[in-house]
């Protein structure tokens, strides 16, 4: 298929996500024909290292043989059945395994991360209503937090670009300082949270947090100590703790779930992205038995009346089960530690670059802040990276990597050398 023709057809018919479409006049969408491992292959035969895991979802590489086999097997038996009044083996087994891994009880399913956020917020507020405390219907989040772009999720997202256009539709949550290591740090942020909860706990249903890494905020990283303090404060003031592991779950931060590093259990855990290894849309919200019990009643109105047509889709659940299997079969967490150390060494020239500030890493997430006057640095860098066979999409002036867990030596060298070359090419376009 002609690459240019496919790109132009896409621009005529597809509204691409999170994109000012006019910018594609200068940088048309890249037409991809197939993918294998960490590589995407264009319709023109060019190869691109998927260094952002196709928006942070791909874990074990594209077209993994075990995933292909599992999905083919599932397709031959049960493709879909509604979960209202029915059940099936993949959703039961997945729920049991997630419960065993997290210590949480029932799982509620949807198709994407924003929907998981909406479910957790609605469940929390409805819990308090069912518990005779309907005034507890507000939420609090961290400065710079991102939890999705649907209307409810935007309420707890503190990124102006994503919510200002829809401000009249949004019931904004309160915001407390982030524990970002570049800012005030964990202890001071916890003190600010303590002050806020002391004043507002009677009307607050839940605190929502991205544990260890606030991704869309420019990969802002914080210490696990903050999560421990937040858990204690929520317990003290009778407020739910919602942990959004949509991006940080499934090994991204070095443990299977980021909140494990704090030794805490949340009241709600939101999962998506890596849940299916980057194959099919699926999200899950896990919660405690106490929350579930508050909805269990003869009165229909006390039930959690929320649904999605593809809730608990058997194919997606089978993909998620295969993801969990691969973590064991491939000893992924241990392998990731070795991969990260090897890539750290290769990235030393990039980290030492005079225009790089605040180099940081958490598990399999790397980030660097770039000192440049270019207002469109991210767009320029993305173009230079593509020219070097790399898929990298900086967030503002923050360059980051979030690659699949299957990088070999050749792929790591390609990533390290190409990323540095793309930086030099971008900086060369600064005004003189």
Secondary structure as a PSIPRED ss2 file (coil, helix, strand):
# PSIPRED VFORMAT (PSIPRED V4.0)

   1 X C   1.000  0.000  0.000
   2 X C   1.000  0.000  0.000
   3 X H   0.000  1.000  0.000
   4 X H   0.000  1.000  0.000
   5 X H   0.000  1.000  0.000
   6 X H   0.000  1.000  0.000
   7 X H   0.000  1.000  0.000
   8 X H   0.000  1.000  0.000
   9 X H   0.000  1.000  0.000
  10 X H   0.000  1.000  0.000
  11 X H   0.000  1.000  0.000
  12 X H   0.000  1.000  0.000
  13 X H   0.000  1.000  0.000
  14 X C   1.000  0.000  0.000
  15 X C   1.000  0.000  0.000
  16 X C   1.000  0.000  0.000
  17 X C   1.000  0.000  0.000
  18 X C   1.000  0.000  0.000
  19 X C   1.000  0.000  0.000
  20 X C   1.000  0.000  0.000
  21 X H   0.000  1.000  0.000
  22 X H   0.000  1.000  0.000
  23 X H   0.000  1.000  0.000
  24 X H   0.000  1.000  0.000
  25 X H   0.000  1.000  0.000
  26 X C   1.000  0.000  0.000
  27 X C   1.000  0.000  0.000
  28 X C   1.000  0.000  0.000
  29 X C   1.000  0.000  0.000
  30 X C   1.000  0.000  0.000
  31 X C   1.000  0.000  0.000
  32 X E   0.000  0.000  1.000
  33 X E   0.000  0.000  1.000
  34 X E   0.000  0.000  1.000
  35 X E   0.000  0.000  1.000
  36 X E   0.000  0.000  1.000
  37 X E   0.000  0.000  1.000
  38 X C   1.000  0.000  0.000
  39 X E   0.000  0.000  1.000
  40 X E   0.000  0.000  1.000
  41 X E   0.000  0.000  1.000
  42 X E   0.000  0.000  1.000
  43 X C   1.000  0.000  0.000
  44 X C   1.000  0.000  0.000
  45 X C   1.000  0.000  0.000
  46 X C   1.000  0.000  0.000
  47 X E   0.000  0.000  1.000
  48 X E   0.000  0.000  1.000
  49 X E   0.000  0.000  1.000
  50 X E   0.000  0.000  1.000
  51 X C   1.000  0.000  0.000
  52 X C   1.000  0.000  0.000
  53 X H   0.000  1.000  0.000
  54 X H   0.000  1.000  0.000
  55 X H   0.000  1.000  0.000
  56 X H   0.000  1.000  0.000
  57 X C   1.000  0.000  0.000
  58 X C   1.000  0.000  0.000
  59 X C   1.000  0.000  0.000
  60 X C   1.000  0.000  0.000
  61 X C   1.000  0.000  0.000
  62 X E   0.000  0.000  1.000
  63 X C   1.000  0.000  0.000
  64 X C   1.000  0.000  0.000
  65 X H   0.000  1.000  0.000
  66 X H   0.000  1.000  0.000
  67 X H   0.000  1.000  0.000
  68 X H   0.000  1.000  0.000
  69 X H   0.000  1.000  0.000
  70 X H   0.000  1.000  0.000
  71 X H   0.000  1.000  0.000
  72 X H   0.000  1.000  0.000
  73 X H   0.000  1.000  0.000
  74 X H   0.000  1.000  0.000
  75 X H   0.000  1.000  0.000
  76 X C   1.000  0.000  0.000
  77 X C   1.000  0.000  0.000
  78 X C   1.000  0.000  0.000
  79 X C   1.000  0.000  0.000
  80 X C   1.000  0.000  0.000
  81 X C   1.000  0.000  0.000
  82 X C   1.000  0.000  0.000
  83 X C   1.000  0.000  0.000
  84 X C   1.000  0.000  0.000
  85 X C   1.000  0.000  0.000
  86 X C   1.000  0.000  0.000
  87 X C   1.000  0.000  0.000
  88 X C   1.000  0.000  0.000
  89 X H   0.000  1.000  0.000
  90 X H   0.000  1.000  0.000
  91 X H   0.000  1.000  0.000
  92 X H   0.000  1.000  0.000
  93 X H   0.000  1.000  0.000
  94 X H   0.000  1.000  0.000
  95 X H   0.000  1.000  0.000
  96 X H   0.000  1.000  0.000
  97 X H   0.000  1.000  0.000
  98 X H   0.000  1.000  0.000
  99 X H   0.000  1.000  0.000
 100 X H   0.000  1.000  0.000
 101 X H   0.000  1.000  0.000
 102 X H   0.000  1.000  0.000
 103 X C   1.000  0.000  0.000
 104 X C   1.000  0.000  0.000
 105 X C   1.000  0.000  0.000
 106 X C   1.000  0.000  0.000
 107 X E   0.000  0.000  1.000
 108 X E   0.000  0.000  1.000
 109 X E   0.000  0.000  1.000
 110 X E   0.000  0.000  1.000
 111 X C   1.000  0.000  0.000
 112 X C   1.000  0.000  0.000
 113 X H   0.000  1.000  0.000
 114 X H   0.000  1.000  0.000
 115 X H   0.000  1.000  0.000
 116 X H   0.000  1.000  0.000
 117 X H   0.000  1.000  0.000
 118 X H   0.000  1.000  0.000
 119 X H   0.000  1.000  0.000
 120 X H   0.000  1.000  0.000
 121 X H   0.000  1.000  0.000
 122 X H   0.000  1.000  0.000
 123 X H   0.000  1.000  0.000
 124 X H   0.000  1.000  0.000
 125 X H   0.000  1.000  0.000
 126 X H   0.000  1.000  0.000
 127 X H   0.000  1.000  0.000
 128 X H   0.000  1.000  0.000
 129 X H   0.000  1.000  0.000
 130 X H   0.000  1.000  0.000
 131 X C   1.000  0.000  0.000
 132 X C   1.000  0.000  0.000
 133 X C   1.000  0.000  0.000
 134 X C   1.000  0.000  0.000
 135 X C   1.000  0.000  0.000
 136 X C   1.000  0.000  0.000
 137 X C   1.000  0.000  0.000
 138 X E   0.000  0.000  1.000
 139 X E   0.000  0.000  1.000
 140 X E   0.000  0.000  1.000
 141 X E   0.000  0.000  1.000
 142 X E   0.000  0.000  1.000
 143 X C   1.000  0.000  0.000
 144 X C   1.000  0.000  0.000
 145 X C   1.000  0.000  0.000
 146 X C   1.000  0.000  0.000
 147 X C   1.000  0.000  0.000
 148 X C   1.000  0.000  0.000
 149 X C   1.000  0.000  0.000
 150 X C   1.000  0.000  0.000
 151 X H   0.000  1.000  0.000
 152 X H   0.000  1.000  0.000
 153 X H   0.000  1.000  0.000
 154 X H   0.000  1.000  0.000
 155 X C   1.000  0.000  0.000
 156 X C   1.000  0.000  0.000
 157 X C   1.000  0.000  0.000
 158 X C   1.000  0.000  0.000
 159 X C   1.000  0.000  0.000
 160 X H   0.000  1.000  0.000
 161 X H   0.000  1.000  0.000
 162 X H   0.000  1.000  0.000
 163 X H   0.000  1.000  0.000
 164 X H   0.000  1.000  0.000
 165 X H   0.000  1.000  0.000
 166 X H   0.000  1.000  0.000
 167 X H   0.000  1.000  0.000
 168 X H   0.000  1.000  0.000
 169 X H   0.000  1.000  0.000
 170 X C   1.000  0.000  0.000
 171 X C   1.000  0.000  0.000
 172 X C   1.000  0.000  0.000
 173 X C   1.000  0.000  0.000
 174 X E   0.000  0.000  1.000
 175 X E   0.000  0.000  1.000
 176 X E   0.000  0.000  1.000
 177 X C   1.000  0.000  0.000
 178 X C   1.000  0.000  0.000
 179 X C   1.000  0.000  0.000
 180 X C   1.000  0.000  0.000
 181 X C   1.000  0.000  0.000
 182 X C   1.000  0.000  0.000
 183 X C   1.000  0.000  0.000
 184 X C   1.000  0.000  0.000
 185 X H   0.000  1.000  0.000
 186 X H   0.000  1.000  0.000
 187 X H   0.000  1.000  0.000
 188 X H   0.000  1.000  0.000
 189 X H   0.000  1.000  0.000
 190 X H   0.000  1.000  0.000
 191 X H   0.000  1.000  0.000
 192 X H   0.000  1.000  0.000
 193 X H   0.000  1.000  0.000
 194 X H   0.000  1.000  0.000
 195 X H   0.000  1.000  0.000
 196 X H   0.000  1.000  0.000
 197 X H   0.000  1.000  0.000
 198 X H   0.000  1.000  0.000
 199 X H   0.000  1.000  0.000
 200 X H   0.000  1.000  0.000
 201 X H   0.000  1.000  0.000
 202 X H   0.000  1.000  0.000
 203 X H   0.000  1.000  0.000
 204 X E   0.000  0.000  1.000
 205 X E   0.000  0.000  1.000
 206 X E   0.000  0.000  1.000
 207 X E   0.000  0.000  1.000
 208 X E   0.000  0.000  1.000
 209 X E   0.000  0.000  1.000
 210 X C   1.000  0.000  0.000
 211 X C   1.000  0.000  0.000
 212 X C   1.000  0.000  0.000
 213 X E   0.000  0.000  1.000
 214 X E   0.000  0.000  1.000
 215 X C   1.000  0.000  0.000
 216 X C   1.000  0.000  0.000
 217 X C   1.000  0.000  0.000
 218 X C   1.000  0.000  0.000
 219 X C   1.000  0.000  0.000
 220 X E   0.000  0.000  1.000
 221 X E   0.000  0.000  1.000
 222 X C   1.000  0.000  0.000
 223 X C   1.000  0.000  0.000
 224 X H   0.000  1.000  0.000
 225 X H   0.000  1.000  0.000
 226 X H   0.000  1.000  0.000
 227 X H   0.000  1.000  0.000
 228 X H   0.000  1.000  0.000
 229 X H   0.000  1.000  0.000
 230 X H   0.000  1.000  0.000
 231 X H   0.000  1.000  0.000
 232 X H   0.000  1.000  0.000
 233 X H   0.000  1.000  0.000
 234 X H   0.000  1.000  0.000
 235 X H   0.000  1.000  0.000
 236 X H   0.000  1.000  0.000
 237 X H   0.000  1.000  0.000
 238 X C   1.000  0.000  0.000
 239 X C   1.000  0.000  0.000
 240 X E   0.000  0.000  1.000
 241 X E   0.000  0.000  1.000
 242 X E   0.000  0.000  1.000
 243 X E   0.000  0.000  1.000
 244 X E   0.000  0.000  1.000
 245 X C   1.000  0.000  0.000
 246 X C   1.000  0.000  0.000
 247 X C   1.000  0.000  0.000
 248 X C   1.000  0.000  0.000
 249 X C   1.000  0.000  0.000
 250 X C   1.000  0.000  0.000
 251 X C   1.000  0.000  0.000
 252 X C   1.000  0.000  0.000
 253 X C   1.000  0.000  0.000
 254 X C   1.000  0.000  0.000
 255 X C   1.000  0.000  0.000
 256 X C   1.000  0.000  0.000
 257 X C   1.000  0.000  0.000
 258 X H   0.000  1.000  0.000
 259 X H   0.000  1.000  0.000
 260 X H   0.000  1.000  0.000
 261 X H   0.000  1.000  0.000
 262 X H   0.000  1.000  0.000
 263 X C   1.000  0.000  0.000
 264 X C   1.000  0.000  0.000
 265 X C   1.000  0.000  0.000
 266 X C   1.000  0.000  0.000
 267 X C   1.000  0.000  0.000
 268 X E   0.000  0.000  1.000
 269 X E   0.000  0.000  1.000
 270 X E   0.000  0.000  1.000
 271 X E   0.000  0.000  1.000
 272 X C   1.000  0.000  0.000
 273 X H   0.000  1.000  0.000
 274 X H   0.000  1.000  0.000
 275 X H   0.000  1.000  0.000
 276 X H   0.000  1.000  0.000
 277 X C   1.000  0.000  0.000
 278 X C   1.000  0.000  0.000
 279 X C   1.000  0.000  0.000
 280 X C   1.000  0.000  0.000
 281 X C   1.000  0.000  0.000
 282 X C   1.000  0.000  0.000
 283 X E   0.000  0.000  1.000
 284 X E   0.000  0.000  1.000
 285 X E   0.000  0.000  1.000
 286 X E   0.000  0.000  1.000
 287 X E   0.000  0.000  1.000
 288 X C   1.000  0.000  0.000
 289 X H   0.000  1.000  0.000
 290 X H   0.000  1.000  0.000
 291 X H   0.000  1.000  0.000
 292 X H   0.000  1.000  0.000
 293 X H   0.000  1.000  0.000
 294 X C   1.000  0.000  0.000
 295 X C   1.000  0.000  0.000
 296 X C   1.000  0.000  0.000
 297 X C   1.000  0.000  0.000
 298 X C   1.000  0.000  0.000
 299 X C   1.000  0.000  0.000
 300 X H   0.000  1.000  0.000
 301 X H   0.000  1.000  0.000
 302 X H   0.000  1.000  0.000
 303 X C   1.000  0.000  0.000
 304 X C   1.000  0.000  0.000
 305 X C   1.000  0.000  0.000
 306 X C   1.000  0.000  0.000
 307 X C   1.000  0.000  0.000
 308 X C   1.000  0.000  0.000
 309 X C   1.000  0.000  0.000
 310 X C   1.000  0.000  0.000
 311 X C   1.000  0.000  0.000
 312 X C   1.000  0.000  0.000
 313 X C   1.000  0.000  0.000
 314 X H   0.000  1.000  0.000
 315 X H   0.000  1.000  0.000
 316 X H   0.000  1.000  0.000
 317 X H   0.000  1.000  0.000
 318 X H   0.000  1.000  0.000
 319 X H   0.000  1.000  0.000
 320 X H   0.000  1.000  0.000
 321 X H   0.000  1.000  0.000
 322 X H   0.000  1.000  0.000
 323 X H   0.000  1.000  0.000
 324 X H   0.000  1.000  0.000
 325 X H   0.000  1.000  0.000
 326 X H   0.000  1.000  0.000
 327 X H   0.000  1.000  0.000
 328 X H   0.000  1.000  0.000
 329 X H   0.000  1.000  0.000
 330 X C   1.000  0.000  0.000
 331 X C   1.000  0.000  0.000
 332 X H   0.000  1.000  0.000
 333 X H   0.000  1.000  0.000
 334 X H   0.000  1.000  0.000
 335 X H   0.000  1.000  0.000
 336 X H   0.000  1.000  0.000
 337 X H   0.000  1.000  0.000
 338 X H   0.000  1.000  0.000
 339 X H   0.000  1.000  0.000
 340 X H   0.000  1.000  0.000
 341 X H   0.000  1.000  0.000
 342 X H   0.000  1.000  0.000
 343 X H   0.000  1.000  0.000
 344 X H   0.000  1.000  0.000
 345 X H   0.000  1.000  0.000
 346 X H   0.000  1.000  0.000
 347 X C   1.000  0.000  0.000
 348 X H   0.000  1.000  0.000
 349 X H   0.000  1.000  0.000
 350 X H   0.000  1.000  0.000
 351 X H   0.000  1.000  0.000
 352 X C   1.000  0.000  0.000
 353 X C   1.000  0.000  0.000
 354 X C   1.000  0.000  0.000
 355 X C   1.000  0.000  0.000
 356 X E   0.000  0.000  1.000
 357 X E   0.000  0.000  1.000
 358 X E   0.000  0.000  1.000
 359 X E   0.000  0.000  1.000
 360 X E   0.000  0.000  1.000
 361 X E   0.000  0.000  1.000
 362 X E   0.000  0.000  1.000
 363 X C   1.000  0.000  0.000
 364 X C   1.000  0.000  0.000
 365 X E   0.000  0.000  1.000
 366 X E   0.000  0.000  1.000
 367 X E   0.000  0.000  1.000
 368 X E   0.000  0.000  1.000
 369 X E   0.000  0.000  1.000
 370 X E   0.000  0.000  1.000
 371 X C   1.000  0.000  0.000
 372 X C   1.000  0.000  0.000
 373 X C   1.000  0.000  0.000
 374 X C   1.000  0.000  0.000
 375 X C   1.000  0.000  0.000
 376 X C   1.000  0.000  0.000
 377 X H   0.000  1.000  0.000
 378 X H   0.000  1.000  0.000
 379 X H   0.000  1.000  0.000
 380 X H   0.000  1.000  0.000
 381 X H   0.000  1.000  0.000
 382 X H   0.000  1.000  0.000
 383 X H   0.000  1.000  0.000
 384 X H   0.000  1.000  0.000
 385 X H   0.000  1.000  0.000
 386 X H   0.000  1.000  0.000
 387 X H   0.000  1.000  0.000
 388 X C   1.000  0.000  0.000
 389 X C   1.000  0.000  0.000
 390 X E   0.000  0.000  1.000
 391 X E   0.000  0.000  1.000
 392 X C   1.000  0.000  0.000
 393 X C   1.000  0.000  0.000
 394 X C   1.000  0.000  0.000
 395 X E   0.000  0.000  1.000
 396 X C   1.000  0.000  0.000
 397 X C   1.000  0.000  0.000
 398 X E   0.000  0.000  1.000
 399 X E   0.000  0.000  1.000
 400 X E   0.000  0.000  1.000
 401 X E   0.000  0.000  1.000
 402 X C   1.000  0.000  0.000
 403 X C   1.000  0.000  0.000
 404 X C   1.000  0.000  0.000
 405 X C   1.000  0.000  0.000
 406 X C   1.000  0.000  0.000
 407 X C   1.000  0.000  0.000
 408 X C   1.000  0.000  0.000
 409 X H   0.000  1.000  0.000
 410 X H   0.000  1.000  0.000
 411 X H   0.000  1.000  0.000
 412 X H   0.000  1.000  0.000
 413 X H   0.000  1.000  0.000
 414 X H   0.000  1.000  0.000
 415 X H   0.000  1.000  0.000
 416 X H   0.000  1.000  0.000
 417 X H   0.000  1.000  0.000
 418 X H   0.000  1.000  0.000
 419 X H   0.000  1.000  0.000
 420 X H   0.000  1.000  0.000
 421 X H   0.000  1.000  0.000
 422 X H   0.000  1.000  0.000
 423 X H   0.000  1.000  0.000
 424 X H   0.000  1.000  0.000
 425 X H   0.000  1.000  0.000
 426 X H   0.000  1.000  0.000
 427 X H   0.000  1.000  0.000
 428 X C   1.000  0.000  0.000
 429 X C   1.000  0.000  0.000
 430 X C   1.000  0.000  0.000
 431 X C   1.000  0.000  0.000
 432 X C   1.000  0.000  0.000
